[in-house]
Structure formats: C-alpha cells, structure tokens
Amino acid sequence: MESTPPRRPAKAALIAAGLLALLPGSVTGCSSPAPASSLPLTRVQDIALPGAASRLDYQALDEAGKRLYIAHLGDGTVHAVDLAKGTVAGTVPGTPSVHGVTLAPDRHLLLAAVSGTNQVAIIDTSTLTVTARVPAGNTPDGIAYDPVHGKAYVSNEHDHAETVIDLATNTAKAPIEIGGEAGNSVYDPASGTVMVNVQDRNELVTIDPATDTVTGRIPVPDCASNHGLYLDGANKLAFIACEGNAKLLVLDLDTKQVTARFDTGEGPDVLAFDTGLHRLYLASESGVVSVFDEQNRTLVPKASGKLAHNAHTVAVDQGTHRVYFPLENIDGHPVLRIMEPRP
C-alpha cells in the first residue's frame, strides 16, 4: 500500500508544533468530549469493510439503488455497500489516495477524486469498473455534479483552480481560476450554481456552470480553513466548517453575512443534512460528532459526543433517516457504522 501525504499540511504542521491551541476557538487542551451515548443516535449495525484499518473519506449515497459508496483513502479503493443486504457488493481498485466520491445518477456513474494520480476516475456503477480517467489539478478532493449541464466540478485542494469535466466526453475543460486552495465544492439546484470554499482566503465563491466563470465572492471572516460545506438552497443558507479553529458558521446567502457561529470538535470536516428532520450532522477529525437542528433559518445545538477515533465523515439517507459513519479502526478493522436518530 502506498504512503499517503497529509491531507492538510498546514494544520498538520500546527499540531506537530503544538500550536493548534493558539488558534481562536480551538478545543485543543479542553476537557474530554462527551461520550457517544450523549448523541441522539442508536446503533443499528456495523458492516465489516474490506482492507486495512486505514483512513476512510467521503461517501456517496444512492438512495434509489440502496447503495453507499465509500472512499477508502488508505487502501486506494472504493467500496460499494449494499444497504438492503448489509454486505459489501464490491470494491473498485486502482484509486490511490481517493478522497471525494460523487454520484451522477442519471448517467449511472460514480466520480472519484484520485489524488494519488491527480485524476478523476469515472466508474460505471453497474459493473464497478473504471471506464475513464480524467486529469485534474493538484490534489483533487471534493466533487460537485451539475446534472443540468452534465459537468463535474473538482476541488483541487493544493491548486488555485477548479477542474471542470464534461461527462458527455469525459474530458477536462478549461480550469476555473478561483484564487486559492479549494475546499469542498457543492452544486445548488435551487440557484443552479456551484459554490466552492476557498479555504486559504476565507471566501465562498460562486461559479455559473453556464459560463464556467466566478460570479461572486463572499467573505467568511474568523474562519480558519473553511473546508466543509453544505448548502440549504431552499432557505438560502450555507453551513461552513472551519477546520483550523473548530467552528461551524451559518452564512445567509441573501445578505452575505455570517449569522451564527458554534464550537465543534477539533478538525470539523464533513457535513450531512437530513431534510425531513431538519437536522445537521457534523463529523470531525477528532471523532467528535456535533448535531444541530435547523429552526427559523439558523441552527440550534442539540448534542455533541465522541463517536470513535477519526469519525470525520458522515452521510444521511433522506428516506430512512439512517446516518452512516465509516470508521477506520474498530478492533483492528474498518467498519461502516449505521445509526438511527432518536428524538
């Protein structure tokens, strides 16, 4: 298995130097987090995953097909989990240091950001085979899919440009200069735009997929490394995870103002939103999961607790409300933990 470079060199250097506690809002050095039992979640099942007890990353959920795709970054593979059977349906090899995975369901494709080769792998979901590899920028990470224009937008975390892929031809178009390192990219069907965290400039940029140009920049103040992103397009809100100083922000996309800030576990990363329950889940590198309820266009903290070491990725099934946490090391093996919400 190949070695994987640190995902956030700047943060890793701060931790190594013992300086992360100096960042505003950091929880380093604070009292121990609450236990997992404090979370409004009940464990349903652990599904054993293939491979080593190594880093797992983003997920993509096919609710209609009852499949969950998980990036096994440490193994350089992508797992397809059959949620109806509770088993692994198959594994896609040849994706070294895979980060982001995103579905293009109308095309029966899974897109995987393969940072080990600076490519995006195009995977046929019916055969679980790689049908094309498209060059990306430096360290492709998150991926947004625009079904209207049939294009994918790839966050190149250590680059200053967003890769654009035409899925009709599986070719890269001219990259979009965003002026800094890209955090997550998200497509908003409500506005028909793609929004990208520029994590070293404290900005959220808007891209028009019709022209592939940056059409707006919103400052995100007091947010060290705005990486994680979820868009509530119906309410015109953005939820932004500040990875470097352990904060979650609520950004009003109408007024372009931050309306709320909350403390989180160290290294907040992936966000998932249950639209039926109006509940936001935030998973962090420290293993702390924070749960918020959305009320009156803002968030209300509900609970926080340490689920497991490195429980930094989360997904939600909108139909069943089940919550999925890939955990890299439970008794020496990786597992997918499935949980159900409690009131």
C-alpha positions as CSV (number, residue, x, y, z in Angstrom):
1,M,0.0,0.0,0.0
2,E,1.4,3.4,-1.0
3,S,2.0,6.1,1.6
4,T,-0.5,8.9,1.6
5,P,0.6,12.6,2.0
6,P,-1.1,14.5,4.8
7,R,-4.4,16.0,3.7
8,R,-3.9,19.4,5.3
9,P,-0.1,20.1,5.6
10,A,-0.7,23.5,7.3
11,K,-2.8,22.0,10.0
12,A,-0.6,19.0,10.5
13,A,2.4,21.3,11.0
14,L,0.5,23.3,13.6
15,I,-0.4,20.1,15.5
16,A,3.1,18.9,15.4
17,A,4.4,22.2,16.7
18,G,1.8,22.2,19.5
19,L,0.4,25.5,18.2
20,L,-3.2,24.5,17.3
21,A,-4.4,25.5,20.7
22,L,-3.4,29.1,19.9
23,L,-5.9,29.4,17.1
24,P,-9.2,31.1,18.1
25,G,-11.9,28.7,19.1
26,S,-9.7,25.6,19.1
27,V,-10.8,22.9,21.5
28,T,-7.3,21.5,21.9
29,G,-6.5,21.2,25.6
30,C,-10.1,21.4,26.7
31,S,-11.9,18.9,28.8
32,S,-12.7,15.5,27.3
33,P,-15.7,15.4,24.9
34,A,-19.0,13.8,25.9
35,P,-19.3,10.1,25.1
36,A,-21.1,8.7,22.1
37,S,-24.1,7.9,24.3
38,S,-24.9,11.6,24.5
39,L,-25.7,11.7,20.8
40,P,-29.3,11.3,19.7
41,L,-28.4,8.2,17.7
42,T,-28.9,4.5,18.2
43,R,-26.5,2.0,16.6
44,V,-28.3,-0.3,14.2
45,Q,-25.5,-2.3,12.6
46,D,-21.7,-2.4,11.9
47,I,-20.8,-3.7,8.5
48,A,-17.3,-5.0,8.1
49,L,-15.4,-3.3,5.3
50,P,-12.5,-4.9,3.3
51,G,-8.9,-3.8,3.6
52,A,-6.7,-2.4,6.3
53,A,-7.6,-0.3,9.3
54,S,-6.7,2.9,7.4
55,R,-8.2,6.2,6.5
56,L,-11.7,6.4,5.1
57,D,-13.0,9.5,3.4
58,Y,-16.1,10.8,1.6
59,Q,-19.3,8.9,0.8
60,A,-21.9,9.0,-1.9
61,L,-25.4,7.6,-1.3
62,D,-27.6,6.1,-4.0
63,E,-30.9,6.0,-2.2
64,A,-32.8,4.5,-5.2
65,G,-30.3,1.8,-5.6
66,K,-29.8,1.3,-1.9
67,R,-26.0,1.5,-2.2
68,L,-23.4,3.5,-0.3
69,Y,-20.1,4.2,-1.9
70,I,-17.1,4.8,0.4
71,A,-13.7,6.2,-0.4
72,H,-11.1,4.0,1.4
73,L,-8.2,6.5,1.0
74,G,-5.7,4.5,2.9
75,D,-6.2,1.4,0.7
76,G,-6.7,3.3,-2.6
77,T,-10.1,1.6,-3.2
78,V,-13.8,2.5,-3.3
79,H,-16.3,0.2,-1.6
80,A,-19.9,-0.3,-2.7
81,V,-22.1,-1.3,0.2
82,D,-25.5,-3.0,-0.4
83,L,-27.6,-1.4,2.2
84,A,-30.5,-3.7,1.7
85,K,-28.4,-6.8,2.3
86,G,-26.0,-5.2,4.8
87,T,-23.0,-6.5,2.8
88,V,-20.2,-5.2,0.6
89,A,-21.3,-5.6,-3.0
90,G,-17.9,-4.9,-4.5
91,T,-14.7,-2.9,-4.3
92,V,-13.1,-0.7,-7.0
93,P,-9.3,-0.9,-7.0
94,G,-6.8,1.4,-8.6
95,T,-7.8,4.6,-7.0
96,P,-4.7,5.6,-4.9
97,S,-5.4,8.2,-2.2
98,V,-9.0,8.6,-3.2
99,H,-10.8,11.5,-1.5
100,G,-14.1,12.7,-2.8
101,V,-16.8,10.5,-4.4
102,T,-19.9,11.8,-6.0
103,L,-22.7,10.2,-8.0
104,A,-24.1,11.2,-11.4
105,P,-27.1,9.0,-11.0
106,D,-28.7,10.0,-14.3
107,R,-25.6,8.7,-16.0
108,H,-25.1,5.6,-13.8
109,L,-21.6,6.9,-12.9
110,L,-19.6,7.4,-9.7
111,L,-16.9,10.1,-9.8
112,A,-13.9,9.6,-7.6
113,A,-11.2,12.1,-6.9
114,V,-7.9,10.2,-7.1
115,S,-5.3,12.4,-5.5
116,G,-2.6,9.8,-5.8
117,T,-2.5,10.4,-9.6
118,N,-4.2,13.8,-9.7
119,Q,-7.1,12.4,-11.7
120,V,-10.8,11.8,-11.5
121,A,-11.8,8.2,-12.1
122,I,-15.1,7.7,-13.9
123,I,-16.7,4.5,-12.5
124,D,-19.7,2.6,-14.0
125,T,-21.9,1.8,-11.1
126,S,-23.5,-1.3,-12.7
127,T,-20.1,-3.0,-13.3
128,L,-17.9,-1.2,-10.7
129,T,-15.2,-0.7,-13.3
130,V,-13.3,2.4,-14.1
131,T,-14.2,3.5,-17.6
132,A,-12.2,6.7,-17.9
133,R,-9.6,8.7,-16.1
134,V,-9.6,12.5,-16.5
135,P,-6.6,14.7,-15.5
136,A,-7.3,17.1,-12.6
137,G,-5.2,19.6,-10.7
138,N,-3.0,19.3,-7.6
139,T,-4.8,17.0,-5.0
140,P,-8.3,16.7,-6.3
141,D,-10.7,16.4,-3.3
142,G,-14.4,17.3,-3.3
143,I,-16.6,16.9,-6.4
144,A,-19.8,18.6,-7.3
145,Y,-22.1,17.3,-10.1
146,D,-24.3,19.6,-12.2
147,P,-26.9,17.5,-13.9
148,V,-28.3,20.4,-16.0
149,H,-25.0,21.0,-17.9
150,G,-23.6,17.4,-17.4
151,K,-20.4,18.6,-15.8
152,A,-18.4,17.9,-12.7
153,Y,-16.5,20.5,-10.7
154,V,-13.5,19.3,-8.8
155,S,-11.8,21.0,-5.8
156,N,-8.1,20.9,-6.3
157,E,-7.1,21.4,-2.7
158,H,-3.5,22.4,-3.3
159,D,-4.1,24.3,-6.5
160,H,-5.7,27.7,-7.4
161,A,-8.1,26.3,-10.0
162,E,-11.3,24.3,-10.2
163,T,-11.2,21.4,-12.7
164,V,-14.3,21.2,-14.9
165,I,-15.1,17.8,-16.5
166,D,-17.6,17.4,-19.4
167,L,-19.2,14.0,-18.7
168,A,-20.5,13.6,-22.2
169,T,-17.0,13.3,-23.5
170,N,-15.1,12.5,-20.2
171,T,-12.7,15.4,-20.9
172,A,-11.4,18.3,-18.9
173,K,-12.4,21.7,-20.0
174,A,-10.5,24.9,-19.2
175,P,-10.0,25.2,-15.5
176,I,-11.6,28.0,-13.5
177,E,-9.2,30.2,-11.5
178,I,-10.6,30.7,-8.0
179,G,-7.6,32.4,-6.5
180,G,-6.7,30.0,-3.7
181,E,-6.9,26.5,-2.3
182,A,-10.2,24.8,-2.8
183,G,-12.2,23.3,0.0
184,N,-15.4,21.5,-0.8
185,S,-17.4,22.2,-4.0
186,V,-21.2,21.9,-3.9
187,Y,-23.9,22.2,-6.6
188,D,-27.0,24.1,-5.5
189,P,-30.1,23.0,-7.6
190,A,-32.1,25.9,-6.1
191,S,-29.9,28.5,-7.7
192,G,-28.3,26.4,-10.4
193,T,-24.8,27.4,-9.3
194,V,-21.7,25.7,-7.9
195,M,-20.2,27.1,-4.7
196,V,-16.6,26.5,-3.5
197,N,-14.8,27.2,-0.3
198,V,-11.5,29.0,-0.9
199,Q,-10.0,27.8,2.3
200,D,-6.8,29.9,2.4
201,R,-8.7,33.2,1.6
202,N,-11.7,32.9,3.9
203,E,-14.0,33.1,0.9
204,L,-17.0,31.3,-0.6
205,V,-17.1,31.7,-4.4
206,T,-20.0,31.2,-6.7
207,I,-19.5,29.6,-10.2
208,D,-22.0,29.9,-13.0
209,P,-22.0,26.5,-14.8
210,A,-23.4,28.0,-18.0
211,T,-20.3,30.1,-18.5
212,D,-17.8,28.5,-16.1
213,T,-16.9,31.8,-14.5
214,V,-16.7,33.0,-11.0
215,T,-19.7,35.3,-10.5
216,G,-19.4,36.2,-6.8
217,R,-17.2,36.1,-3.7
218,I,-18.5,36.1,-0.1
219,P,-16.1,36.8,2.8
220,V,-16.1,34.2,5.5
221,P,-14.5,36.1,8.5
222,D,-12.9,34.4,11.5
223,C,-12.9,31.0,9.9
224,A,-9.5,29.3,9.7
225,S,-9.6,27.0,6.7
226,N,-13.2,26.9,5.6
227,H,-13.3,23.4,4.2
228,G,-16.6,21.5,4.8
229,L,-19.7,22.9,3.1
230,Y,-23.4,22.2,2.9
231,L,-25.9,24.3,1.1
232,D,-29.5,24.6,2.1
233,G,-30.7,26.2,-1.1
234,A,-34.3,26.3,-0.2
235,N,-33.5,28.6,2.8
236,K,-30.6,30.3,1.1
237,L,-28.1,29.3,3.8
238,A,-24.6,27.8,3.7
239,F,-23.2,25.8,6.6
240,I,-19.4,26.1,6.7
241,A,-17.0,24.0,8.8
242,C,-13.8,25.9,9.8
243,E,-11.3,23.1,10.1
244,G,-8.4,25.1,11.6
245,N,-10.3,26.7,14.5
246,A,-13.1,24.3,15.2
247,K,-16.1,26.4,14.3
248,L,-19.3,25.9,12.3
249,L,-20.7,29.0,10.6
250,V,-24.2,29.8,9.3
251,L,-24.0,32.1,6.3
252,D,-27.0,33.9,4.9
253,L,-26.6,33.8,1.1
254,D,-29.1,36.7,0.7
255,T,-27.4,39.2,3.0
256,K,-23.9,37.6,2.6
257,Q,-23.4,37.8,6.3
258,V,-22.4,35.2,8.9
259,T,-25.4,35.0,11.3
260,A,-24.2,32.3,13.8
261,R,-21.0,30.6,15.0
262,F,-20.7,27.4,17.0
263,D,-17.9,25.5,18.6
264,T,-17.2,22.0,17.3
265,G,-14.8,19.1,17.8
266,E,-11.3,19.6,16.6
267,G,-10.9,19.4,12.8
268,P,-14.6,19.6,11.7
269,D,-14.8,18.1,8.2
270,V,-17.8,16.5,6.6
271,L,-21.4,17.8,6.9
272,A,-24.7,15.9,6.2
273,F,-28.2,17.3,6.4
274,D,-31.5,15.4,7.0
275,T,-34.0,17.5,5.1
276,G,-37.0,15.7,6.6
277,L,-35.9,16.1,10.2
278,H,-34.1,19.5,9.6
279,R,-31.1,18.1,11.3
280,L,-27.4,18.8,10.5
281,Y,-24.6,16.3,11.4
282,L,-21.0,17.5,11.5
283,A,-18.2,14.9,11.8
284,S,-14.7,15.9,12.9
285,E,-11.2,14.5,12.7
286,S,-11.1,14.3,16.5
287,G,-14.0,11.8,16.3
288,V,-16.5,14.3,17.8
289,V,-19.9,14.4,16.1
290,S,-22.0,17.5,16.5
291,V,-25.7,17.5,15.9
292,F,-27.8,20.7,15.2
293,D,-31.5,21.3,14.5
294,E,-32.4,23.9,11.9
295,Q,-35.0,26.3,13.1
296,N,-36.0,29.8,11.8
297,R,-33.1,29.9,9.3
298,T,-30.5,29.2,11.9
299,L,-29.1,26.2,13.8
300,V,-29.8,25.1,17.4
301,P,-27.2,22.9,19.0
302,K,-28.7,19.5,20.1
303,A,-25.9,17.3,21.2
304,S,-22.2,16.5,20.8
305,G,-20.1,13.4,21.6
306,K,-17.1,11.4,20.6
307,L,-18.3,8.6,18.3
308,A,-14.9,7.0,17.5
309,H,-11.4,7.9,16.6
310,N,-11.2,9.7,13.3
311,A,-15.0,9.7,12.7
312,H,-14.7,12.6,10.3
313,T,-17.1,11.5,7.5
314,V,-20.9,11.2,7.6
315,A,-23.8,10.6,5.2
316,V,-27.6,10.6,5.7
317,D,-30.4,8.6,4.0
318,Q,-33.2,11.0,3.4
319,G,-35.8,8.2,3.1
320,T,-34.9,6.2,6.2
321,H,-33.1,8.9,8.2
322,R,-30.3,6.5,8.9
323,V,-26.9,8.0,9.4
324,Y,-23.7,6.4,8.1
325,F,-20.2,6.7,9.7
326,P,-17.3,4.8,8.1
327,L,-14.8,4.1,11.0
328,E,-11.3,3.2,10.2
329,N,-10.4,1.1,13.2
330,I,-12.8,-0.8,15.3
331,D,-11.0,-3.7,17.0
332,G,-8.4,-3.6,14.2
333,H,-10.8,-3.5,11.2
334,P,-12.6,-0.8,9.2
335,V,-16.4,-0.8,9.6
336,L,-19.4,1.1,8.4
337,R,-21.5,2.1,11.4
338,I,-25.2,2.6,10.7
339,M,-27.2,4.6,13.2
340,E,-30.8,5.8,13.6
341,P,-31.9,9.1,15.1
342,R,-33.6,9.4,18.4
343,P,-35.9,12.4,19.2
